[in-house]
Amino acid sequence: MKISIKGILGHLLIIFGILIPLIGFFGMTWNNLTAQKSYQAFKEDYSTQVDQMNFQEDLEAYNNKIKNHDQLSALDPFTVENYKGSYEIENFDQDQVFSYLIIPKLDIIRPIYLDATNDHLAMGISQIDGTSLPIGGQGTRSVLAGHRGWYNDVMFLYLDDLQAGDIFFIDNGVEQLKYQVTDKEVIGPSDWDKLSPKEDQDIVTLLTCHPFGPPRPDRLLVNGQRIIEEKENIGAENLQTETQEAQKDQESPRPSQIKVEKSPTSKKLNKIIYIITGLLSLGLIISIISFIKYLIKGKRNQ
């Protein structure tokens, strides 16, 4: 058996045919397996920098500006290209992670970036400029956009599995804000009047394309209202115990410790992703070994 151009091209086509989908599935697997570690690293890094940042006033000023607008000035991130907002927040780079979105039911732990640019949407979940920043507060409504699946991440693929009563969290490095899903609705890409803040509510809206299968001309909204759990008054004899518990509470619970019934589709999807990644990896290794053997045998026969 001699080496031929046809033989080389045949092996290379097989290798690249496996490698291309493997890149996407490996990205999904990597994001799932490293999400918890990245989240904890964010919390540790943020806690060491927070005293130096001092941008809380800028964040609140941004949200107050949104509240004072008579009409919501936001653009659909999936139809507008090359758009970039201006936040005017000192000591903060818009390309760095702002906070983390945690949806236990969907097994989602993903970074939140300010401004839903194409780059930010490719890296995680993005707050849409013109809506409130996800820092909490009455009269705020932050809209967080995510792809309905991306080439290397499932993102909001199964967002529609969330139902009224389900819980999600936003962790900004200092505190963990808890939201409960209240309702879902489908709107057009320009129906931004339906996303205006409500005076007495603290709302976060998760937004993605709809329906599940392409084309996806509409937008799915999952609205959540913040839950603030008040602690009961305690006696002096329990003060020390309560103080110790409060110190523990400063560290937000890991998403894996939040006991919820995970979505069956989400669990099934992750298993499928891991299996396909493993099979493609094995196929790539076998193909490369086969190609090497082909080259070695060909040289011997020359």
ZAPA-517511 format. One record per residue: residue in three letters; x, y, z of N, C-alpha, C in turn. Coordinates in steps of 0.1 Angstrom, whole numbers, padded with zeros to 4 digits. Example, Ala and Ser with C-alpha at 12.3 -4.5 7.8 and 13.67 -1.06 7.14 Angstrom:
BEGIN
ala	0132	-0057	0078	0123	-0045	0078	0132	-0033	0078
ser	0128	-0022	0071	0137	-0011	0071	0129	0000	0079
END
This chain:
BEGIN
met	0009	-0012	0000	0000	0000	0000	0009	0012	0000
lys	0007	0021	-0010	0015	0033	-0011	0007	0045	-0007
ile	0014	0055	-0003	0007	0068	0001	0002	0075	-0012
ser	-0010	0079	-0011	-0016	0086	-0023	-0023	0099	-0018
ile	-0024	0109	-0026	-0031	0121	-0023	-0045	0118	-0019
lys	-0051	0109	-0026	-0065	0105	-0024	-0067	0099	-0010
gly	-0057	0090	-0006	-0057	0084	0007	-0055	0094	0018
ile	-0046	0103	0016	-0044	0114	0026	-0056	0122	0028
leu	-0062	0127	0017	-0074	0135	0018	-0085	0128	0024
gly	-0087	0115	0021	-0097	0107	0028	-0096	0107	0043
his	-0084	0104	0048	-0082	0104	0062	-0084	0118	0068
leu	-0079	0128	0062	-0081	0142	0067	-0095	0146	0067
leu	-0103	0142	0057	-0117	0145	0057	-0124	0139	0069
ile	-0121	0127	0072	-0127	0120	0083	-0123	0127	0096
ile	-0110	0130	0098	-0106	0137	0110	-0113	0150	0112
phe	-0113	0159	0101	-0120	0172	0103	-0135	0170	0104
gly	-0140	0160	0098	-0155	0157	0099	-0159	0154	0114
ile	-0150	0148	0121	-0152	0145	0135	-0148	0157	0144
leu	-0137	0164	0140	-0132	0175	0148	-0142	0187	0149
ile	-0149	0190	0138	-0157	0202	0137	-0169	0201	0147
pro	-0177	0190	0147	-0187	0189	0158	-0182	0187	0172
leu	-0170	0180	0173	-0164	0178	0186	-0160	0191	0193
ile	-0156	0201	0185	-0153	0215	0191	-0165	0220	0198
gly	-0177	0219	0191	-0189	0224	0198	-0193	0216	0210
phe	-0193	0203	0209	-0197	0195	0220	-0187	0195	0231
phe	-0174	0196	0228	-0164	0198	0239	-0166	0211	0246
gly	-0170	0222	0239	-0173	0235	0245	-0185	0234	0255
met	-0195	0227	0251	-0207	0225	0259	-0203	0217	0272
thr	-0195	0206	0270	-0191	0198	0281	-0182	0206	0291
trp	-0173	0214	0285	-0163	0222	0293	-0171	0232	0301
asn	-0180	0239	0294	-0188	0249	0301	-0196	0244	0313
asn	-0202	0232	0311	-0210	0226	0322	-0201	0221	0333
leu	-0189	0215	0330	-0181	0210	0341	-0173	0221	0348
thr	-0170	0232	0342	-0162	0243	0348	-0171	0254	0353
ala	-0184	0253	0351	-0192	0265	0355	-0191	0268	0370
gln	-0192	0257	0378	-0191	0259	0393	-0178	0265	0397
lys	-0167	0260	0391	-0154	0265	0394	-0152	0280	0390
ser	-0157	0284	0379	-0157	0297	0374	-0165	0307	0383
tyr	-0176	0302	0387	-0185	0310	0396	-0178	0313	0409
gln	-0172	0302	0415	-0165	0304	0428	-0153	0313	0426
ala	-0146	0312	0415	-0135	0321	0413	-0139	0336	0411
phe	-0151	0338	0405	-0156	0351	0404	-0159	0357	0418
lys	-0165	0349	0426	-0169	0354	0440	-0156	0357	0448
glu	-0146	0349	0446	-0133	0352	0454	-0126	0364	0448
asp	-0126	0365	0435	-0119	0377	0429	-0127	0390	0433
tyr	-0140	0389	0432	-0148	0401	0434	-0146	0406	0449
ser	-0146	0396	0458	-0145	0400	0472	-0132	0407	0475
thr	-0122	0404	0468	-0109	0411	0470	-0108	0424	0464
gln	-0117	0427	0454	-0116	0440	0446	-0127	0450	0450
val	-0137	0445	0457	-0149	0453	0458	-0147	0466	0466
asp	-0137	0465	0475	-0134	0478	0483	-0128	0488	0474
gln	-0121	0484	0464	-0114	0493	0455	-0123	0498	0444
met	-0134	0491	0441	-0142	0495	0429	-0150	0507	0432
asn	-0158	0507	0442	-0167	0518	0446	-0175	0523	0434
phe	-0182	0514	0427	-0190	0519	0416	-0205	0517	0419
gln	-0209	0514	0432	-0223	0512	0435	-0231	0524	0432
glu	-0226	0536	0435	-0233	0548	0432	-0236	0549	0417
asp	-0226	0545	0408	-0229	0546	0394	-0239	0536	0389
leu	-0240	0525	0396	-0250	0515	0392	-0264	0520	0396
glu	-0265	0525	0408	-0278	0530	0412	-0282	0542	0404
ala	-0272	0551	0400	-0276	0562	0391	-0281	0558	0377
tyr	-0275	0547	0372	-0279	0542	0359	-0294	0537	0361
asn	-0297	0529	0371	-0310	0524	0373	-0320	0536	0375
asn	-0316	0546	0382	-0325	0558	0384	-0328	0564	0371
lys	-0318	0565	0363	-0321	0571	0349	-0331	0563	0342
ile	-0330	0550	0343	-0340	0541	0336	-0354	0543	0341
lys	-0355	0545	0355	-0368	0547	0361	-0374	0560	0356
asn	-0366	0570	0355	-0371	0583	0351	-0375	0585	0337
his	-0371	0575	0328	-0375	0576	0314	-0390	0572	0313
asp	-0397	0580	0305	-0411	0578	0303	-0413	0565	0294
gln	-0403	0563	0285	-0404	0551	0276	-0391	0543	0276
leu	-0393	0530	0276	-0381	0522	0276	-0373	0523	0263
ser	-0361	0526	0264	-0352	0528	0252	-0343	0516	0251
ala	-0348	0505	0246	-0339	0493	0244	-0341	0487	0230
leu	-0332	0480	0225	-0332	0474	0212	-0331	0458	0213
asp	-0337	0451	0204	-0337	0437	0205	-0323	0432	0201
pro	-0316	0425	0210	-0302	0421	0208	-0300	0411	0196
phe	-0311	0404	0192	-0309	0394	0182	-0312	0399	0168
thr	-0316	0411	0167	-0319	0417	0153	-0310	0429	0150
val	-0304	0435	0161	-0296	0447	0159	-0281	0442	0159
glu	-0273	0446	0149	-0259	0442	0148	-0250	0453	0152
asn	-0239	0450	0157	-0228	0460	0160	-0233	0471	0170
tyr	-0242	0468	0178	-0247	0478	0188	-0239	0477	0200
lys	-0235	0488	0206	-0228	0489	0219	-0233	0500	0227
gly	-0237	0497	0239	-0242	0507	0248	-0231	0514	0256
ser	-0235	0525	0263	-0226	0532	0271	-0231	0533	0285
tyr	-0224	0528	0295	-0229	0527	0308	-0223	0538	0318
glu	-0211	0543	0314	-0205	0554	0322	-0203	0549	0337
ile	-0198	0537	0338	-0195	0532	0352	-0180	0532	0354
glu	-0175	0540	0363	-0161	0541	0365	-0156	0528	0372
asn	-0143	0525	0369	-0136	0514	0375	-0143	0500	0371
phe	-0150	0500	0360	-0156	0488	0356	-0155	0486	0341
asp	-0150	0475	0337	-0148	0472	0322	-0160	0464	0318
gln	-0167	0468	0308	-0179	0461	0303	-0177	0447	0298
asp	-0164	0444	0295	-0161	0431	0290	-0158	0421	0302
gln	-0158	0426	0314	-0156	0417	0325	-0170	0412	0331
val	-0170	0401	0338	-0182	0395	0343	-0188	0404	0354
phe	-0201	0407	0352	-0208	0416	0361	-0214	0408	0373
ser	-0220	0397	0370	-0226	0389	0381	-0228	0375	0375
tyr	-0235	0366	0382	-0238	0353	0377	-0252	0350	0378
leu	-0258	0343	0368	-0271	0338	0368	-0271	0323	0372
ile	-0279	0319	0381	-0280	0306	0386	-0295	0301	0385
ile	-0297	0291	0377	-0311	0285	0375	-0309	0270	0379
pro	-0312	0267	0392	-0310	0253	0396	-0318	0243	0388
lys	-0330	0246	0385	-0339	0236	0377	-0333	0232	0364
leu	-0326	0242	0357	-0321	0240	0344	-0306	0236	0345
asp	-0300	0236	0357	-0286	0233	0359	-0277	0243	0351
ile	-0282	0256	0352	-0275	0267	0346	-0267	0275	0356
ile	-0254	0277	0353	-0246	0287	0361	-0238	0294	0350
arg	-0242	0306	0347	-0236	0313	0336	-0233	0328	0340
pro	-0222	0333	0335	-0218	0347	0337	-0228	0357	0331
ile	-0230	0368	0337	-0238	0379	0331	-0229	0391	0328
tyr	-0230	0396	0316	-0222	0407	0311	-0232	0419	0309
leu	-0226	0431	0310	-0234	0443	0307	-0233	0445	0292
asp	-0245	0448	0287	-0247	0451	0272	-0247	0438	0264
ala	-0258	0436	0257	-0261	0424	0249	-0255	0425	0235
thr	-0241	0427	0235	-0234	0427	0222	-0233	0412	0217
asn	-0229	0411	0204	-0227	0397	0199	-0217	0390	0207
asp	-0206	0396	0210	-0195	0390	0218	-0200	0385	0231
his	-0207	0394	0238	-0212	0390	0252	-0222	0379	0251
leu	-0231	0379	0241	-0241	0369	0240	-0234	0355	0237
ala	-0223	0356	0230	-0215	0343	0227	-0208	0338	0239
met	-0206	0346	0249	-0199	0342	0261	-0208	0338	0273
gly	-0220	0343	0273	-0229	0340	0284	-0242	0348	0283
ile	-0247	0352	0294	-0260	0359	0295	-0257	0374	0295
ser	-0265	0382	0289	-0262	0397	0288	-0274	0405	0292
gln	-0271	0415	0300	-0281	0425	0303	-0283	0435	0292
ile	-0296	0438	0288	-0299	0446	0277	-0298	0461	0281
asp	-0289	0468	0274	-0288	0483	0277	-0302	0490	0275
gly	-0305	0498	0285	-0318	0505	0284	-0328	0499	0294
thr	-0324	0487	0300	-0332	0481	0311	-0323	0482	0323
ser	-0329	0480	0335	-0322	0481	0348	-0311	0471	0349
leu	-0301	0475	0356	-0290	0466	0360	-0295	0456	0370
pro	-0290	0444	0370	-0295	0433	0379	-0289	0434	0393
ile	-0292	0445	0400	-0287	0447	0413	-0298	0448	0424
gly	-0311	0446	0419	-0322	0446	0428	-0327	0461	0431
gly	-0338	0462	0437	-0344	0475	0440	-0358	0476	0435
gln	-0366	0483	0443	-0380	0485	0438	-0381	0494	0426
gly	-0390	0490	0417	-0391	0498	0405	-0381	0495	0394
thr	-0373	0484	0396	-0363	0480	0386	-0368	0468	0379
arg	-0364	0467	0366	-0367	0455	0358	-0355	0453	0348
ser	-0347	0443	0352	-0336	0440	0344	-0339	0429	0334
val	-0336	0431	0321	-0339	0421	0311	-0325	0414	0307
leu	-0325	0401	0309	-0312	0394	0306	-0315	0385	0295
ala	-0307	0386	0284	-0309	0379	0272	-0299	0368	0270
gly	-0303	0357	0264	-0294	0346	0261	-0298	0338	0249
his	-0289	0333	0242	-0292	0325	0229	-0301	0313	0233
arg	-0309	0309	0223	-0316	0296	0225	-0307	0285	0220
gly	-0296	0284	0227	-0286	0274	0223	-0276	0281	0214
trp	-0263	0277	0216	-0252	0283	0208	-0243	0272	0204
tyr	-0234	0274	0195	-0226	0263	0190	-0218	0256	0200
asn	-0214	0263	0212	-0206	0256	0222	-0213	0257	0236
asp	-0226	0260	0236	-0233	0261	0249	-0248	0260	0247
val	-0255	0253	0256	-0269	0252	0255	-0276	0265	0259
met	-0270	0273	0268	-0276	0285	0273	-0291	0284	0276
phe	-0299	0292	0270	-0314	0292	0273	-0322	0283	0264
leu	-0316	0272	0260	-0323	0263	0251	-0336	0258	0257
tyr	-0336	0255	0270	-0348	0249	0277	-0354	0259	0287
leu	-0353	0272	0284	-0358	0282	0293	-0373	0280	0295
asp	-0380	0275	0284	-0395	0274	0285	-0399	0263	0296
asp	-0389	0255	0301	-0392	0245	0311	-0395	0252	0324
leu	-0391	0264	0326	-0394	0271	0339	-0409	0274	0340
gln	-0414	0272	0352	-0428	0274	0355	-0430	0283	0367
ala	-0442	0289	0368	-0444	0297	0380	-0441	0290	0393
gly	-0434	0297	0401	-0429	0292	0414	-0415	0287	0414
asp	-0409	0285	0402	-0395	0281	0401	-0386	0292	0405
ile	-0374	0289	0410	-0365	0299	0416	-0352	0300	0408
phe	-0348	0313	0406	-0334	0315	0401	-0327	0326	0409
phe	-0314	0327	0408	-0306	0336	0416	-0297	0344	0407
ile	-0294	0356	0412	-0284	0365	0406	-0274	0368	0417
asp	-0261	0364	0415	-0251	0366	0425	-0241	0376	0420
asn	-0240	0388	0427	-0232	0399	0422	-0218	0399	0429
gly	-0215	0388	0437	-0203	0388	0444	-0203	0392	0458
val	-0214	0400	0461	-0216	0405	0475	-0228	0398	0481
glu	-0238	0397	0474	-0250	0391	0478	-0257	0383	0467
gln	-0265	0374	0471	-0273	0366	0462	-0287	0370	0462
leu	-0292	0375	0450	-0306	0379	0449	-0314	0367	0445
lys	-0326	0365	0451	-0334	0354	0449	-0347	0358	0441
tyr	-0350	0352	0430	-0362	0355	0422	-0371	0343	0420
gln	-0384	0345	0420	-0393	0335	0418	-0401	0337	0405
val	-0402	0327	0396	-0409	0329	0384	-0424	0332	0386
thr	-0429	0342	0380	-0443	0346	0382	-0451	0342	0370
asp	-0446	0344	0358	-0453	0341	0346	-0444	0341	0334
lys	-0449	0337	0322	-0442	0337	0310	-0451	0343	0299
glu	-0444	0348	0289	-0452	0354	0278	-0443	0354	0265
val	-0450	0355	0254	-0443	0356	0241	-0447	0369	0235
ile	-0436	0377	0231	-0438	0390	0225	-0431	0391	0211
gly	-0433	0401	0204	-0426	0404	0192	-0413	0410	0195
pro	-0403	0411	0186	-0390	0416	0189	-0390	0431	0191
ser	-0401	0438	0189	-0401	0452	0190	-0412	0457	0201
asp	-0417	0447	0208	-0427	0450	0218	-0421	0454	0232
trp	-0413	0464	0232	-0405	0467	0244	-0414	0474	0254
asp	-0426	0479	0250	-0434	0486	0260	-0439	0476	0271
lys	-0438	0463	0268	-0442	0452	0277	-0431	0449	0287
leu	-0420	0455	0286	-0409	0453	0295	-0405	0465	0303
ser	-0414	0474	0305	-0412	0486	0313	-0412	0482	0328
pro	-0404	0489	0336	-0404	0486	0351	-0418	0488	0357
lys	-0420	0482	0368	-0432	0484	0376	-0429	0490	0389
glu	-0436	0501	0392	-0432	0510	0403	-0429	0503	0416
asp	-0437	0493	0420	-0435	0487	0433	-0429	0473	0433
gln	-0423	0469	0422	-0418	0455	0420	-0403	0455	0416
asp	-0396	0445	0420	-0382	0442	0417	-0383	0430	0408
ile	-0381	0432	0395	-0383	0421	0385	-0370	0419	0376
val	-0368	0406	0374	-0358	0402	0364	-0365	0394	0353
thr	-0363	0398	0341	-0369	0390	0329	-0358	0384	0321
leu	-0360	0370	0320	-0351	0363	0311	-0357	0362	0297
leu	-0349	0365	0287	-0354	0367	0274	-0345	0358	0264
thr	-0352	0351	0255	-0346	0344	0245	-0355	0343	0233
cys	-0350	0337	0222	-0358	0336	0209	-0368	0325	0211
his	-0379	0326	0203	-0390	0317	0203	-0396	0315	0190
pro	-0401	0303	0186	-0402	0291	0194	-0389	0283	0195
phe	-0391	0270	0200	-0379	0262	0203	-0371	0259	0190
gly	-0378	0256	0179	-0372	0253	0167	-0371	0265	0157
pro	-0360	0267	0150	-0359	0278	0140	-0369	0276	0129
pro	-0373	0288	0123	-0369	0301	0126	-0376	0306	0139
arg	-0370	0316	0145	-0375	0320	0158	-0378	0335	0158
pro	-0389	0339	0152	-0392	0353	0150	-0397	0361	0163
asp	-0401	0353	0173	-0406	0360	0185	-0397	0359	0197
arg	-0401	0364	0208	-0392	0364	0220	-0400	0358	0232
leu	-0394	0349	0239	-0399	0343	0251	-0394	0350	0263
leu	-0404	0354	0271	-0400	0361	0284	-0404	0353	0296
val	-0395	0351	0305	-0397	0345	0318	-0395	0355	0328
asn	-0406	0359	0335	-0405	0370	0345	-0404	0364	0359
gly	-0395	0370	0367	-0393	0366	0380	-0393	0378	0390
gln	-0400	0376	0401	-0401	0387	0411	-0392	0384	0423
arg	-0385	0394	0428	-0376	0391	0439	-0383	0387	0452
ile	-0377	0378	0459	-0381	0373	0472	-0371	0377	0482
ile	-0375	0385	0492	-0366	0389	0503	-0371	0382	0515
glu	-0363	0373	0520	-0367	0365	0532	-0363	0372	0545
glu	-0372	0376	0553	-0370	0383	0565	-0367	0373	0576
lys	-0358	0376	0585	-0355	0367	0596	-0363	0372	0608
glu	-0367	0362	0616	-0375	0365	0628	-0366	0371	0639
asn	-0372	0380	0648	-0364	0385	0659	-0360	0374	0668
ile	-0348	0376	0674	-0342	0365	0682	-0339	0371	0696
gly	-0338	0362	0706	-0335	0366	0719	-0320	0367	0721
ala	-0316	0373	0732	-0301	0375	0735	-0294	0362	0736
glu	-0301	0351	0741	-0295	0338	0743	-0291	0332	0729
asn	-0298	0336	0719	-0295	0330	0705	-0287	0339	0696
leu	-0283	0350	0702	-0276	0360	0694	-0263	0355	0688
gln	-0255	0348	0696	-0242	0343	0691	-0244	0333	0680
thr	-0254	0324	0682	-0257	0314	0672	-0261	0320	0659
glu	-0270	0331	0660	-0275	0337	0648	-0264	0345	0641
thr	-0255	0351	0649	-0244	0358	0643	-0235	0348	0635
gln	-0233	0336	0640	-0225	0327	0633	-0231	0322	0620
glu	-0245	0321	0621	-0252	0317	0609	-0252	0328	0599
ala	-0252	0341	0603	-0252	0352	0594	-0239	0353	0587
gln	-0228	0349	0594	-0215	0349	0588	-0214	0339	0577
lys	-0220	0327	0580	-0220	0317	0570	-0228	0321	0558
asp	-0239	0328	0560	-0248	0332	0549	-0241	0342	0540
gln	-0231	0349	0544	-0224	0358	0536	-0218	0351	0523
glu	-0215	0338	0525	-0211	0330	0514	-0223	0324	0508
ser	-0227	0328	0496	-0239	0322	0489	-0238	0307	0488
pro	-0249	0300	0489	-0248	0286	0488	-0244	0282	0473
arg	-0237	0271	0472	-0234	0267	0459	-0246	0262	0452
pro	-0247	0264	0439	-0259	0260	0432	-0262	0245	0434
ser	-0251	0237	0435	-0253	0222	0437	-0259	0219	0450
gln	-0259	0228	0459	-0265	0226	0473	-0279	0230	0473
ile	-0284	0237	0463	-0298	0242	0463	-0307	0230	0459
lys	-0316	0225	0468	-0324	0214	0465	-0336	0217	0457
val	-0336	0214	0444	-0348	0216	0435	-0349	0204	0426
glu	-0360	0202	0421	-0363	0191	0411	-0358	0197	0397
lys	-0347	0191	0392	-0342	0196	0379	-0351	0191	0368
ser	-0350	0200	0357	-0358	0197	0346	-0353	0183	0339
pro	-0363	0174	0336	-0359	0161	0330	-0352	0164	0316
thr	-0356	0173	0309	-0350	0176	0296	-0336	0181	0298
ser	-0334	0189	0308	-0320	0195	0310	-0311	0184	0314
lys	-0315	0175	0323	-0307	0164	0328	-0304	0154	0316
lys	-0314	0151	0308	-0312	0142	0297	-0303	0149	0286
leu	-0304	0162	0284	-0296	0169	0274	-0281	0168	0279
asn	-0278	0171	0291	-0264	0170	0296	-0258	0156	0294
lys	-0266	0146	0297	-0261	0132	0295	-0258	0130	0280
ile	-0267	0134	0272	-0265	0132	0257	-0252	0139	0253
ile	-0250	0152	0258	-0238	0160	0254	-0225	0153	0258
tyr	-0225	0147	0270	-0213	0140	0275	-0211	0128	0267
ile	-0221	0120	0264	-0219	0108	0256	-0214	0111	0242
ile	-0220	0121	0236	-0216	0124	0222	-0201	0129	0222
thr	-0198	0138	0232	-0184	0143	0233	-0174	0131	0235
gly	-0178	0121	0243	-0169	0110	0245	-0168	0102	0233
leu	-0179	0099	0225	-0178	0091	0213	-0170	0098	0202
leu	-0172	0112	0201	-0165	0119	0191	-0150	0119	0194
ser	-0147	0121	0207	-0133	0121	0211	-0126	0107	0208
leu	-0133	0097	0211	-0128	0083	0208	-0126	0082	0193
gly	-0136	0086	0185	-0135	0085	0171	-0124	0093	0165
leu	-0121	0105	0171	-0110	0113	0166	-0097	0106	0169
ile	-0095	0100	0181	-0083	0093	0184	-0081	0081	0175
ile	-0091	0074	0172	-0090	0062	0163	-0086	0067	0149
ser	-0092	0078	0145	-0090	0083	0131	-0075	0087	0130
ile	-0070	0094	0140	-0057	0099	0140	-0047	0087	0140
ile	-0049	0077	0148	-0041	0065	0148	-0041	0058	0135
ser	-0053	0057	0129	-0054	0051	0116	-0046	0058	0105
phe	-0047	0072	0106	-0039	0080	0096	-0024	0078	0098
ile	-0020	0078	0110	-0005	0076	0113	-0001	0062	0108
lys	-0009	0052	0110	-0005	0038	0106	-0005	0038	0090
tyr	-0014	0045	0084	-0014	0046	0069	-0002	0052	0064
leu	0003	0063	0071	0015	0070	0066	0027	0061	0068
ile	0028	0053	0080	0039	0045	0083	0040	0033	0073
lys	0029	0027	0070	0028	0016	0061	0032	0020	0047
gly	0027	0032	0043	0030	0037	0030	0045	0040	0028
lys	0051	0045	0038	0066	0048	0037	0074	0035	0036
arg	0069	0024	0043	0076	0012	0042	0075	0005	0028
asn	0064	0008	0022	0062	0002	0009	0068	0010	-0003
gln	0073	0021	0000	0079	0030	-0010	0093	0025	-0014
END
